[in-house]
Protein backbone atom coordinates (compact mmCIF):
# COMPACT_ATOMS: atom_id res chain seq x y z
CA UNK A 1 0.00 0.00 0.00
CA UNK A 2 1.32 3.44 -0.93
CA UNK A 3 0.31 6.48 1.08
CA UNK A 4 -0.09 9.24 -1.48
CA UNK A 5 1.59 12.60 -1.03
CA UNK A 6 -1.84 14.19 -0.77
CA UNK A 7 -2.93 11.83 2.00
CA UNK A 8 0.35 12.26 3.86
CA UNK A 9 0.27 16.06 3.63
CA UNK A 10 -3.31 16.09 4.89
CA UNK A 11 -2.22 14.00 7.88
CA UNK A 12 0.81 16.09 8.82
CA UNK A 13 -1.15 19.31 8.31
CA UNK A 14 -3.75 18.12 10.80
CA UNK A 15 -1.05 17.27 13.34
CA UNK A 16 0.74 20.53 12.64
CA UNK A 17 -2.48 22.49 13.16
CA UNK A 18 -2.80 21.02 16.65
CA UNK A 19 0.68 21.98 17.83
CA UNK A 20 0.70 25.37 16.05
CA UNK A 21 -2.67 26.33 17.53
CA UNK A 22 -1.44 25.45 21.00
CA UNK A 23 1.71 27.52 20.45
CA UNK A 24 -0.30 30.51 19.17
CA UNK A 25 -2.67 30.37 22.13
CA UNK A 26 0.29 30.29 24.50
CA UNK A 27 1.82 33.27 22.68
CA UNK A 28 -1.47 35.18 22.92
CA UNK A 29 -1.71 34.43 26.64
CA UNK A 30 1.81 35.74 27.23
CA UNK A 31 1.03 38.79 25.13
CA UNK A 32 -1.92 39.53 27.39
CA UNK A 33 -0.47 38.56 30.79
CA UNK A 34 3.29 38.71 30.42
CA UNK A 35 5.75 36.48 32.29
CA UNK A 36 5.05 37.75 35.81
CA UNK A 37 2.81 34.93 37.08
CA UNK A 38 4.82 31.75 36.46
CA UNK A 39 2.24 29.48 38.13
CA UNK A 40 -0.60 30.76 35.97
CA UNK A 41 1.59 30.37 32.89
CA UNK A 42 2.45 26.77 33.77
CA UNK A 43 -1.21 25.94 34.47
CA UNK A 44 -2.27 27.40 31.12
CA UNK A 45 0.54 25.59 29.29
CA UNK A 46 -0.58 22.32 30.89
CA UNK A 47 -4.20 22.91 29.82
CA UNK A 48 -3.02 23.47 26.22
CA UNK A 49 -0.69 20.46 26.09
CA UNK A 50 -3.49 18.30 27.48
CA UNK A 51 -6.29 19.51 25.19
CA UNK A 52 -4.26 19.74 21.98
CA UNK A 53 -2.11 16.71 22.88
CA UNK A 54 -5.30 14.66 23.07
CA UNK A 55 -6.30 16.04 19.67
CA UNK A 56 -2.92 15.07 18.18
CA UNK A 57 -3.19 11.60 19.71
CA UNK A 58 -6.65 11.16 18.21
CA UNK A 59 -5.38 12.15 14.74
CA UNK A 60 -2.45 9.72 15.06
CA UNK A 61 -4.83 6.90 16.13
CA UNK A 62 -7.06 7.52 13.12
CA UNK A 63 -4.13 7.34 10.69
CA UNK A 64 -2.77 4.22 12.42
CA UNK A 65 -6.10 2.43 12.10
CA UNK A 66 -6.59 3.50 8.46
CA UNK A 67 -3.20 2.00 7.53
CA UNK A 68 -3.98 -1.17 9.49
CA UNK A 69 -7.32 -1.57 7.70
CA UNK A 70 -5.80 -0.96 4.26
CA UNK A 71 -3.13 -3.62 4.92
CA UNK A 72 -5.61 -6.07 6.53
CA UNK A 73 -3.55 -6.08 9.72
CA UNK A 74 -5.25 -7.91 12.58
CA UNK A 75 -4.23 -5.51 15.33
CA UNK A 76 -6.16 -4.10 18.28
CA UNK A 77 -7.64 -0.62 18.15
CA UNK A 78 -5.01 2.10 18.48
CA UNK A 79 -4.67 3.57 21.96
CA UNK A 80 -3.93 7.30 22.31
CA UNK A 81 -0.86 8.13 24.35
CA UNK A 82 -1.46 9.97 27.59
CA UNK A 83 -0.97 13.71 27.52
CA UNK A 84 2.28 14.75 29.16
CA UNK A 85 2.03 14.85 32.97
CA UNK A 86 1.85 18.13 34.85
CA UNK A 87 5.36 17.87 36.29
CA UNK A 88 6.83 17.31 32.81
CA UNK A 89 5.14 20.44 31.49
CA UNK A 90 6.06 22.38 34.62
CA UNK A 91 9.75 21.47 34.29
CA UNK A 92 9.81 22.37 30.59
CA UNK A 93 8.19 25.76 31.10
CA UNK A 94 10.32 26.59 34.15
CA UNK A 95 13.45 25.76 32.17
CA UNK A 96 12.41 28.19 29.42
CA UNK A 97 11.43 30.90 31.93
CA UNK A 98 15.00 30.74 33.23
CA UNK A 99 16.89 30.43 29.95
CA UNK A 100 14.71 31.60 27.04
CA UNK A 101 11.19 32.86 27.86
CA UNK A 102 10.45 33.72 24.23
CA UNK A 103 10.63 29.99 23.40
CA UNK A 104 7.78 28.99 25.74
CA UNK A 105 5.09 28.96 22.98
CA UNK A 106 7.25 26.76 20.72
CA UNK A 107 7.92 24.46 23.67
CA UNK A 108 4.17 24.04 24.23
CA UNK A 109 3.72 23.19 20.54
CA UNK A 110 6.61 20.72 20.74
CA UNK A 111 4.98 18.93 23.69
CA UNK A 112 1.71 18.60 21.73
CA UNK A 113 3.64 17.13 18.80
CA UNK A 114 5.34 14.68 21.17
CA UNK A 115 1.99 13.27 22.32
CA UNK A 116 1.00 12.53 18.72
CA UNK A 117 4.35 10.88 18.00
CA UNK A 118 4.17 8.90 21.24
CA UNK A 119 0.80 7.53 20.12
CA UNK A 120 2.22 6.24 16.83
CA UNK A 121 5.40 4.62 18.16
CA UNK A 122 3.82 3.07 21.27
CA UNK A 123 1.13 1.39 19.21
CA UNK A 124 3.75 0.28 16.68
CA UNK A 125 5.82 -1.22 19.49
CA UNK A 126 2.77 -3.05 20.83
CA UNK A 127 1.93 -4.51 17.40
CA UNK A 128 5.45 -5.14 16.08
CA UNK A 129 4.86 -2.76 13.16
CA UNK A 130 7.45 -1.09 10.95
CA UNK A 131 8.04 2.64 11.12
CA UNK A 132 10.00 5.28 9.23
CA UNK A 133 10.73 8.93 9.96
CA UNK A 134 9.39 10.96 7.02
CA UNK A 135 10.98 14.40 6.51
CA UNK A 136 8.92 17.37 5.42
CA UNK A 137 10.08 20.70 3.99
CA UNK A 138 13.60 21.82 4.83
CA UNK A 139 14.23 19.07 7.36
CA UNK A 140 17.16 19.44 9.74
CA UNK A 141 20.28 17.27 9.60
CA UNK A 142 19.16 15.03 12.46
CA UNK A 143 15.78 14.36 10.83
CA UNK A 144 17.50 13.46 7.54
CA UNK A 145 19.85 11.13 9.40
CA UNK A 146 16.83 9.37 10.95
CA UNK A 147 15.12 9.22 7.55
CA UNK A 148 18.22 7.58 6.04
CA UNK A 149 17.67 4.58 8.33
CA UNK A 150 14.65 3.59 6.24
CA UNK A 151 11.90 1.28 7.52
CA UNK A 152 12.60 -0.50 10.81
CA UNK A 153 10.64 -2.63 13.22
CA UNK A 154 9.57 -0.67 16.28
CA UNK A 155 11.56 -1.58 19.36
CA UNK A 156 12.16 -0.25 22.83
CA UNK A 157 15.07 1.75 21.38
CA UNK A 158 12.50 3.83 19.51
CA UNK A 159 11.22 5.19 22.80
CA UNK A 160 13.61 6.89 25.19
CA UNK A 161 12.45 7.99 28.62
CA UNK A 162 8.95 6.81 27.76
CA UNK A 163 8.63 9.12 24.75
CA UNK A 164 9.32 9.19 21.02
CA UNK A 165 12.87 10.20 20.17
CA UNK A 166 13.85 13.51 18.58
CA UNK A 167 10.81 15.73 18.68
CA UNK A 168 11.72 19.38 18.28
CA UNK A 169 10.08 22.72 17.54
CA UNK A 170 9.16 24.00 14.07
CA UNK A 171 9.30 20.49 12.61
CA UNK A 172 6.67 18.78 10.46
CA UNK A 173 8.50 15.47 10.08
CA UNK A 174 6.44 12.53 11.35
CA UNK A 175 6.46 8.76 11.85
CA UNK A 176 4.83 6.59 9.19
CA UNK A 177 3.67 3.02 9.91
CA UNK A 178 3.50 -0.22 7.94
CA UNK A 179 2.32 -3.68 9.02
CA UNK A 180 3.30 -5.89 6.08
CA UNK A 181 6.99 -5.13 5.80
CA UNK A 182 8.69 -1.89 4.72
CA UNK A 183 6.02 0.57 3.67
CA UNK A 184 5.74 3.15 0.94
CA UNK A 185 5.01 6.85 1.38
CA UNK A 186 5.02 8.74 -1.90
CA UNK A 187 8.12 10.92 -2.12
CA UNK A 188 9.99 9.20 0.70
CA UNK A 189 13.26 7.73 -0.61
CA UNK A 190 15.50 6.43 2.19
CA UNK A 191 18.28 5.70 -0.31
CA UNK A 192 18.34 9.37 -1.32
CA UNK A 193 18.56 10.44 2.33
CA UNK A 194 21.35 7.93 2.89
CA UNK A 195 23.21 9.41 -0.11
CA UNK A 196 22.88 12.85 1.48
CA UNK A 197 24.19 11.42 4.74
CA UNK A 198 27.24 9.97 3.00
CA UNK A 199 27.87 13.22 1.12
CA UNK A 200 27.90 14.87 4.54
CA UNK A 201 30.80 12.50 5.44
CA UNK A 202 28.58 10.36 7.66
CA UNK A 203 28.34 12.87 10.50
CA UNK A 204 25.90 15.56 11.55
CA UNK A 205 28.28 18.50 11.21
CA UNK A 206 29.16 17.47 7.67
CA UNK A 207 25.50 17.01 6.78
CA UNK A 208 24.62 20.44 8.25
CA UNK A 209 27.29 22.04 6.08
CA UNK A 210 26.03 20.22 2.98
CA UNK A 211 22.44 21.29 3.67
CA UNK A 212 23.56 24.87 4.19
CA UNK A 213 25.18 25.08 0.77
CA UNK A 214 22.38 23.13 -0.92
CA UNK A 215 19.92 25.68 0.48
CA UNK A 216 22.22 28.67 0.19
CA UNK A 217 20.07 30.76 -2.17
CA UNK A 218 16.95 30.20 -0.09
CA UNK A 219 18.80 31.07 3.11
CA UNK A 220 20.11 34.28 1.52
CA UNK A 221 16.57 35.24 0.53
CA UNK A 222 15.40 34.64 4.10
CA UNK A 223 18.26 36.74 5.45
CA UNK A 224 17.44 39.55 3.04
CA UNK A 225 13.87 39.52 4.33
CA UNK A 226 15.11 39.64 7.93
CA UNK A 227 17.49 42.49 7.21
CA UNK A 228 14.70 44.34 5.40
CA UNK A 229 12.87 44.37 8.72
CA UNK A 230 15.96 45.53 10.61
CA UNK A 231 15.77 49.26 10.88
CA UNK A 232 18.98 51.26 11.29
CA UNK A 233 18.16 54.44 13.18
CA UNK A 234 19.30 57.52 11.32
CA UNK A 235 18.06 60.16 13.70
CA UNK A 236 20.83 62.48 14.79
CA UNK A 237 22.20 62.75 18.28
CA UNK A 238 24.14 60.34 20.39
CA UNK A 239 21.56 57.87 21.73
CA UNK A 240 20.38 56.04 18.62
CA UNK A 241 22.49 56.92 15.60
CA UNK A 242 23.36 53.62 13.92
CA UNK A 243 21.19 51.67 16.40
CA UNK A 244 19.26 48.73 14.91
CA UNK A 245 15.71 47.67 15.71
CA UNK A 246 14.09 44.50 14.41
CA UNK A 247 10.48 45.22 13.50
CA UNK A 248 7.64 42.72 13.09
CA UNK A 249 5.62 45.13 10.95
CA UNK A 250 4.39 44.08 7.51
CA UNK A 251 4.67 47.72 6.43
CA UNK A 252 8.16 46.88 5.12
CA UNK A 253 6.47 45.21 2.13
CA UNK A 254 4.12 48.09 1.29
CA UNK A 255 4.84 49.61 -2.12
CA UNK A 256 2.75 52.78 -2.25
CA UNK A 257 1.12 55.45 -0.14
CA UNK A 258 -2.45 54.22 -0.73
CA UNK A 259 -1.58 50.78 0.64
CA UNK A 260 0.01 52.41 3.69
CA UNK A 261 -3.22 54.33 4.31
CA UNK A 262 -5.20 51.14 3.78
CA UNK A 263 -3.10 49.23 6.32
CA UNK A 264 -3.80 51.67 9.14
CA UNK A 265 -7.44 52.15 8.16
CA UNK A 266 -8.22 48.42 7.95
CA UNK A 267 -6.22 47.29 10.99
CA UNK A 268 -6.64 50.18 13.39
CA UNK A 269 -9.30 52.53 12.00
CA UNK A 270 -6.67 55.29 11.79
CA UNK A 271 -6.39 57.90 9.03
CA UNK A 272 -3.03 58.86 7.52
CA UNK A 273 -2.84 62.43 6.25
CA UNK A 274 -0.43 64.73 4.38
CA UNK A 275 2.40 62.25 3.78
CA UNK A 276 1.86 62.10 0.00
CA UNK A 277 4.87 64.28 -0.78
CA UNK A 278 7.15 62.61 1.77
CA UNK A 279 9.70 59.94 0.90
CA UNK A 280 7.77 56.65 1.13
CA UNK A 281 10.65 54.59 2.53
CA UNK A 282 11.38 57.14 5.26
CA UNK A 283 7.68 57.37 6.08
CA UNK A 284 7.45 53.58 6.34
CA UNK A 285 10.24 53.45 8.92
CA UNK A 286 8.38 55.85 11.20
CA UNK A 287 5.07 54.09 10.61
CA UNK A 288 6.62 50.73 11.49
CA UNK A 289 7.30 52.12 14.96
CA UNK A 290 3.62 53.09 15.28
CA UNK A 291 2.49 49.73 13.88
CA UNK A 292 4.67 47.68 16.25
CA UNK A 293 3.56 49.67 19.30
CA UNK A 294 -0.16 49.56 18.50
CA UNK A 295 0.08 45.84 17.81
CA UNK A 296 1.91 45.14 21.07
CA UNK A 297 -0.43 47.41 23.05
CA UNK A 298 -3.87 47.32 21.40
CA UNK A 299 -5.26 49.33 24.32
CA UNK A 300 -3.68 52.40 22.68
CA UNK A 301 -5.52 51.98 19.38
CA UNK A 302 -8.74 53.84 20.33
CA UNK A 303 -6.65 56.82 21.42
CA UNK A 304 -5.15 57.35 17.95
CA UNK A 305 -7.50 58.84 15.38
CA UNK A 306 -5.07 60.19 12.78
CA UNK A 307 -1.35 60.35 11.98
CA UNK A 308 -0.52 63.65 10.32
CA UNK A 309 2.65 64.98 8.71
CA UNK A 310 3.25 68.54 9.94
CA UNK A 311 6.17 70.19 8.08
CA UNK A 312 6.27 73.21 10.39
CA UNK A 313 6.63 71.04 13.53
CA UNK A 314 9.73 72.02 15.45
CA UNK A 315 10.19 68.58 17.00
CA UNK A 316 10.38 65.04 15.63
CA UNK A 317 6.83 64.26 16.67
CA UNK A 318 3.97 65.07 18.99
CA UNK A 319 0.72 63.67 20.36
CA UNK A 320 -2.49 65.58 21.05
CA UNK A 321 -4.46 63.78 23.73
CA UNK A 322 -7.69 65.69 23.09
CA UNK A 323 -7.89 64.90 19.38
CA UNK A 324 -5.93 61.61 19.35
CA UNK A 325 -3.67 62.91 16.56
CA UNK A 326 -0.04 61.83 16.24
CA UNK A 327 1.99 64.52 14.48
CA UNK A 328 5.22 63.72 12.65
CA UNK A 329 7.67 66.48 11.77
CA UNK A 330 10.35 66.47 9.03
CA UNK A 331 13.03 65.24 11.43
CA UNK A 332 10.69 62.46 12.61
CA UNK A 333 10.68 60.75 9.21
CA UNK A 334 12.97 57.74 8.95
CA UNK A 335 12.80 57.43 12.75
CA UNK A 336 11.33 54.17 14.04
CA UNK A 337 11.47 55.36 17.63
CA UNK A 338 9.55 58.56 16.92
CA UNK A 339 6.57 56.47 15.81
CA UNK A 340 6.92 54.21 18.84
CA UNK A 341 7.38 57.14 21.25
CA UNK A 342 4.23 58.98 20.18
CA UNK A 343 2.23 55.75 20.32
CA UNK A 344 3.35 55.24 23.93
CA UNK A 345 1.74 58.61 24.69
CA UNK A 346 -1.51 57.24 23.26
CA UNK A 347 -1.24 54.17 25.50
CA UNK A 348 -0.55 56.47 28.47
CA UNK A 349 -3.70 58.41 27.57
CA UNK A 350 -5.72 55.20 27.36
CA UNK A 351 -4.85 54.33 30.96
CA UNK A 352 -5.21 57.89 32.30
CA UNK A 353 -8.21 60.06 33.12
CA UNK A 354 -9.76 62.80 31.05
CA UNK A 355 -7.09 65.30 32.03
CA UNK A 356 -3.36 64.81 32.39
CA UNK A 357 -1.39 61.58 32.26
CA UNK A 358 -2.18 59.90 35.55
CA UNK A 359 -0.85 56.52 34.38
CA UNK A 360 2.74 57.67 33.74
CA UNK A 361 2.55 60.03 36.74
CA UNK A 362 1.81 57.06 39.00
CA UNK A 363 4.64 55.03 37.49
CA UNK A 364 7.06 57.94 37.89
CA UNK A 365 6.18 58.38 41.57
CA UNK A 366 6.50 54.65 42.24
CA UNK A 367 9.87 54.53 40.47
CA UNK A 368 11.15 57.53 42.44
CA UNK A 369 10.04 55.93 45.70
CA UNK A 370 11.54 52.55 44.82
CA UNK A 371 14.87 54.16 43.90
CA UNK A 372 14.86 56.60 46.81
CA UNK A 373 14.96 59.64 44.52
CA UNK A 374 13.87 62.87 46.16
CA UNK A 375 11.90 65.28 44.01
CA UNK A 376 14.19 68.08 42.81
CA UNK A 377 17.36 66.15 43.65
CA UNK A 378 20.44 66.38 41.45
CA UNK A 379 20.46 62.63 40.93
CA UNK A 380 16.86 62.61 39.69
CA UNK A 381 17.64 65.48 37.33
CA UNK A 382 20.71 63.66 36.02
CA UNK A 383 18.78 60.43 35.40
CA UNK A 384 16.05 62.32 33.55
CA UNK A 385 18.69 64.09 31.46
CA UNK A 386 20.28 60.74 30.56
CA UNK A 387 16.91 59.36 29.47
CA UNK A 388 15.84 62.36 27.40
CA UNK A 389 19.32 63.00 25.99
CA UNK A 390 18.80 66.74 25.68
CA UNK A 391 18.40 69.89 27.82
CA UNK A 392 15.42 68.87 29.94
CA UNK A 393 14.77 72.43 31.11
CA UNK A 394 14.88 73.93 27.63
CA UNK A 395 12.52 71.30 26.21
CA UNK A 396 10.23 71.43 29.25
CA UNK A 397 10.28 67.70 29.96
CA UNK A 398 11.73 67.87 33.46
CA UNK A 399 9.41 66.09 35.89
CA UNK A 400 6.95 65.44 33.05
CA UNK A 401 6.26 61.74 33.62
CA UNK A 402 4.62 61.21 30.23
CA UNK A 403 7.86 62.22 28.49
CA UNK A 404 10.11 60.32 30.89
CA UNK A 405 8.02 57.18 30.25
CA UNK A 406 8.04 57.54 26.44
CA UNK A 407 11.74 58.40 26.26
CA UNK A 408 12.46 55.68 28.82
CA UNK A 409 10.77 53.05 26.65
CA UNK A 410 12.89 54.30 23.73
CA UNK A 411 16.03 53.87 25.80
CA UNK A 412 15.10 50.37 26.91
CA UNK A 413 14.30 49.31 23.33
CA UNK A 414 17.74 50.55 22.32
CA UNK A 415 19.46 48.87 25.28
CA UNK A 416 20.72 52.24 26.45
CA UNK A 417 18.67 52.84 29.58
CA UNK A 418 19.56 53.70 33.15
CA UNK A 419 18.13 52.69 36.52
CA UNK A 420 15.19 55.09 36.22
CA UNK A 421 14.16 54.02 32.71
CA UNK A 422 14.59 50.34 33.61
CA UNK A 423 12.46 50.69 36.75
CA UNK A 424 9.72 52.60 34.92
CA UNK A 425 9.73 50.05 32.08
CA UNK A 426 9.38 47.19 34.56
CA UNK A 427 6.56 48.90 36.46
CA UNK A 428 4.95 49.75 33.12
CA UNK A 429 4.92 46.07 32.09
CA UNK A 430 3.69 44.88 35.47
CA UNK A 431 0.87 47.44 35.58
CA UNK A 432 -0.34 46.60 32.07
CA UNK A 433 -0.34 42.88 32.88
CA UNK A 434 -2.38 43.51 36.04
CA UNK A 435 -4.90 45.63 34.14
CA UNK A 436 -5.24 42.99 31.42
CA UNK A 437 -5.74 40.22 33.97
CA UNK A 438 -8.32 42.31 35.85
CA UNK A 439 -10.21 42.97 32.63
CA UNK A 440 -10.17 39.28 31.79
CA UNK A 441 -11.56 38.38 35.23
CA UNK A 442 -14.27 41.02 34.86
CA UNK A 443 -15.20 39.61 31.45
CA UNK A 444 -15.40 36.12 32.96
CA UNK A 445 -17.67 37.34 35.80
CA UNK A 446 -19.92 39.07 33.27
CA UNK A 447 -20.34 35.78 31.39
CA UNK A 448 -21.25 33.98 34.62
N, C-alpha and C positions, 0 to 999 in steps of 0.2 A: 504494500500500500504506500503510495506517495502522498505526502501532505503538500498540497499546492502552496505556492507563494502567497496567493490570496488568502487561503485559510490560515496560514501561519501568521501573516501580518495582522489579520483580524484578531487572532488570539493574543499576540504580544501587545497589540494596541489596547485591548481590554485590560490586560494586566497593567500596562503602563498607565492607563487612565486612573486605576485605583491608587497606585503609589504617587502619581503626580498630583492628584486631587488632595490626597492627605498632606503632601508637602505644601501645596498652595494654601490650604486651610491653616496649617501651622504658621506659615509666613504671614497670613492675614491676622492671625491672633497676636503674633509678636508685634506687627505693625500697630495694632490697636492698644496693646497692653505693655509692650516693652519687655525688658528682661528682669524687671525688679522683683517679681514674685515667682521665685524658682519653683515652689511647690505647685502653684496653679499651672505653671507651664508644663511641668512633668505630668500632672493629672490630665491636662488637655492632650498632650502627646500620647499618653497611654490610651485615652478614649479613641484617638484617631487610628493608632496602630491596631487596636482591637477591631474597630468597625471596618476599616478598609482592609486589614489583614484577613478578616473573615470573608470579605468580598473577593480578594485575590485567591484565597484558598478554594472558594466555591468555583471560580473560573477555572482553576487548575484541575479540580475534580471533574468538571464537565469535559474538558479536553481529554483527560486521562480515560474517561469512560467511553468517549467517542472513538478513540483510537482502539481501545480494547474491543469494542463492538465491531469495528471495521475489520479487525484481524481475527475475529471469532475467538478471542482469548477468554478462557473460562476463569475469570478472576473475580474476587469479591468486589463489591461496590467501593469506590474510592472514598477514603476517609480524609476530611480536611485536617490539616495540621492545626494545632492549637495556636492561637495568637500568642505573641511573645509575652512572657510574664511581666508583671509590674516592675519587679526589681531589675530586670534586664533593660527595660525602657528607661527606668530611673537612672541607672548607671550610664547609659549611652548619652542621655540628655545632660546629666551632670558633667560628664567628660567634655562635652562640647561647650557648655557654659564656661568652663574653666579655660579651654584652649582655643575654641573657635565658635563663638555664639552664632555667627552668621550661617554656620553649617547645620544648625538644628533642623530647619525644614527638610533639607536633603536627607538628614539622618532618619527622620520620621518616614520619608518615602522609601528609604533603603530598608527599613524594618518591615514595612508593608510588603515590599518585594520579596523579602526573605521568607515570609509566611507562605507566599505562593510557591516559591521554590521548594521549601520544606515539604509542602504537600505532595509535589511531584516525586521527589526523590525518596521520601519515606514509603509511599505506596509502591514505587518501583522496587525498593529493597524488599518489601513484604512479598511481592509477587515474582521476584527474580527477573524483572524486565530489563531490557537494554535502555541505555540513555545516551544522549549526546548533547554537548553544549553548543548551541546554535548562535553564532554572532549576528549582530544586527547593526547596520550603519557603520560608523567609524569605530569599530571595536578596539579596545585597548590591547596591549601586547599580551597580558595575562589571559584575557578571554580567547585570543587567537591561539595561544599555546594550549589551552584546554580544548579548543575546537579541533586542534591537530591530532588529538588522541583518538578521534573517531568515535564509533559506537562501542560501548562497554557494558558489561553486566553491572547492575547496581550492587554495591557492596558496602560494608560498614565504613570503608575508606571514603566513600562519597560524602558521608556525613561526619563532620568534625564538631565536637562539643554539642552534639544534638541538633545541629543545623546544617543546611546545605552550604557547601564551600564556595567561597569567592562570590559574595554578593556585594556590590558596591553602588554608589550613587551614580545617577545619570547614565545608567546602563539599561539597554533593552534586550540584551542577550538572555536567552532562556533555555531551560532543559526541554528536550524532545524525548519521547518515549516510543519504544517498539517492543512487541511481545513475541514476534516470530523471527528473531534474529536481527541483525543490523537493519535499521530502518532507512527511510528515504524522505528527506525534506527538500523540496525543490529549491535549488540554489546553494544547498549546503554540500561542499566538496572538501572532505577532510584531507584528501591528498594535496589539494591546493594550499590549505592552511599549513600542512606539514612542510610543503616547499618553502612557504614564507618563513617558517620557523628555522629551516636549515639555512636560508639566505641571511637570516639574522644570526648566523654562527651558533645556533642551538642554545642561545641564552637570552634572557629577557632584555638586557641592556642592548644587545645587538639587534634584537627585533624592534625595540623602541626606536632605535636610530633608523632602521630601514623604513618603518612606518612614517617617521617624520619626513624623510625625503620623498617617499611615495606620495605623501599628502601635502607636500611643500606649498604648492600653489594655493590650495584651499586654506591652509594655515595662514598664508600671507594675506589672503582676502579677509579672513577673520580678524587678523591683527589690524588691518587697515580700518575695518569697521570699528574696532575698539578705540584706535587712536582718533578716529573721526569724532568719537564721543568724549575724548579727553581734551578739555578746554585749557589752553594756556592763557593765564590772565595777562592782559596787556595794559591794565590800568596803571597809571604812573604811581610814584610813591614807593616807599620801601616795603610795606607789608606783603604785597601780593605780586609784584612784577616777576613774571616768569613762573609763578605758581601754577600747578596743574590741578584740575578738578575733573573727576570722572562723572559725567552726567548719565542719567538713565532716560533722558528725554528723547522722544521720537522726533522732536523738532529738527534734529540734525539732518533728517532726510527730506525735509520740506524744501520745495524748489521755487516757490513763488509766494508773493505777499498774500494773495487771496487764500492760499492753503493755510498760511500762518493764522490769518483771521479765522478761518473755518475751524482750526484746531482748538483755539481758545473758546470760540462760540459754542461748538458742539460738546466739548468736554467740561467746560466750566461756566458757560453762559456769560462770558466776558467779552466785551468789545475791544478791538484794537484800533486806535485812531492815529492818523497823521504820521505814520511811518513810511508812507509810499515812496518818499524821496530819499529815504535813508538806505545805506548799504545793507542789503538783505542778510549777508553772512554775519555782519556785526550785530544786526538786530536779533538774529537767531541766538547768538551767544547770550545776550541779555535775557531773552525770553526763555531760554533753557533754565536759567536760574529761577525764574518765576514758576515755570512748569514743574520743576523738581520739588520746589517748596510746597506748592499747592497740592501736589500729589502726595507728598509725605504728610502734610497737615491739612486734610480736606476741610477741617473746621474753619480755615481762613477763607475758603472759596466764596461764601456769601458776602464777605466784607470787601471783595474786589468787584467793582462794576465795570471799570474800563482801565486800559493801559494806554497812556497818551504820550506821544513824543512832544516835548516842549523845548524848542530850540533856544529860547531866551532864559531857560533855567540855569541858575548860577551854580548848581550842585549836580552831582551825578544822577541823583534821583530824589523822589519825594513821595510821600503818601498823605492823602487827605482823608482823615477818618470820617468826616461828615458825608462826603460824596462817594467814598470808596474808590477813588481814582489813584492809580499809581502813575506818577509822572517820571519820565526818563529824559534826562538832558543829553546834550551832545557828548559830554565826557562819560556818560553812563552806557553808551553803546559799546559793544564788544566787551562788556563787563558782566560776567556770570554772577558775581557776588552782588552787584547792584540790584539785579532782579531778585535774588534771594533775600537780600536785606529788606527791600521794600515790602516783600511778601510776608516777612516776619512781623512787620508793623501791622499788617492786616490780621495776622493770627493773634497778635497782642490785643488788637481792637475787639476781636471775636470773644475773647475771654475777659474783657473789661466792661465797665458800665458805659452809660451813655456819654459821660464826660471823662476826659483824661484816659490814662493807661494804668488802671489799677492792677492789672495782671503783672506787668513788668515792675511796677512800683513795689508790689509785695515781694517779688523775687529779689529785687535789689536790697530791700530791707533785711530779708532773711539771709542773703549772702553776706551783707555787712556784719550782721550779728554773729553769724557762724565764723567769720574770719576775724572778728574782734576789731572791725574798722570803725573808728569814730567819725561821725559826720563832720566834714570840714578838715579832716586830718591830711597831712602831707602825703601819707602813704596811700590813702584813698584817692587823692588827686593824681598821684603818680600812676596808680593802677588804671584809672580811667584814661589817662593820657596814653598809656601803652596800648589800651584796647582800641581807642579811636584813631590813634596814629596821627593826630594833628592838634592844633591849639584848641583845647577844649573850651577855653573862655571865649575866644574869638568866634568859634562856631556855635556857641551857646548850647553845648551838649553836656556840660558839667552838671552832675547830679540830675540828669534827665534819664531816668531808668529805661524808657523806651528805646533811646539811642544806645545806651550801654548794652542792652540785651541784643539788639540787632547787630551792632558792631562785634559784640562778644561771640555771637553765633558765627559770624564771618571768620573771626580769629580761630575759633575751634575747628571750623571746616578746613582752614588752611594749615592747621597744626601749629599755629603761632600764638596761642593764647597765654594767659597768665593765671594766677590763682583766682582772681575775681571772675574772669570770663569762664574758667572751668567750673567754678562753683555755681555760677548762674546757669550755665548750660546743663549741669546735672540737675539742679532744682527745676529748671524748665522741663526737662524730660520726665522727671518724677511727677510733677504737677499735672502734666498733660495725661500721663498714664492713669493717675488717680481720677481725673475728670472723665476719661473714657470709660473706666471701669464703673464709676458711679452711674454714668448714663446707661451703660449696658444693664446694670442691676435695676435701674428705674424702668427700662423698657421691659425687662422680664416681669417685674411686678405688675406693670400695666397689662401684660398678656394674661397673667393669673387673675 
